[in-house]
Amino acid sequence: MLDLAILGLLKEGSMHGYQLKKRLAETLGPFWQVSYGSLYPALKRLQSQGAVEVVFPEGHVGRRKNVYRVTDAGEERFSRLVEEAAADRDDDNGFRVRLAFFRYLKPETRIGLMERRRAVLQARSADLKERLAAYRERVDSYTLSLMRHGMDSTQHDIRWLDDMIDAERKAVRHRRRRAATKEGASS
């Protein structure tokens, strides 16, 4: 996931490590913290794979900082990583990282990824409901409360995804109507 996040941020513009770490924290918030101990090895790995390259700003005076930018190979790798759905099985952070870069996807791809995520959450909700019913007599009130909280949070996420899917579908229909109107007007 770190590779995806780095490549996605570098699509927005060249940055040095400190800027990347700061933007990762701003973009992905509290769910995902990255240390320099994992960021710089990831940058080196991406550089050795040809996905990023080091550039040096013109006229830079003083201590030289490595500034990274995404390459064409990095763009291709980013596209593959952001569209991968298999890794989303039970990986909440993986979905969040992809969601942060959904703007780079086609609407149909976004809808498909959100629908797959919703299916994962619906299965999680059913499992939680089943466990809650089975354990109700055997666990303490704190554990039951935690299980209910997990179920409530999962249901909230499902509703949130439903709203996002609905909004995306409306936007697709609107774009299609607009395109059809333009096409009809030019005929």
Order of alpha helices (4+ residues) and beta strands (2+ residues): alpha-beta-alpha-alpha-beta-beta-alpha-alpha-alpha-alpha
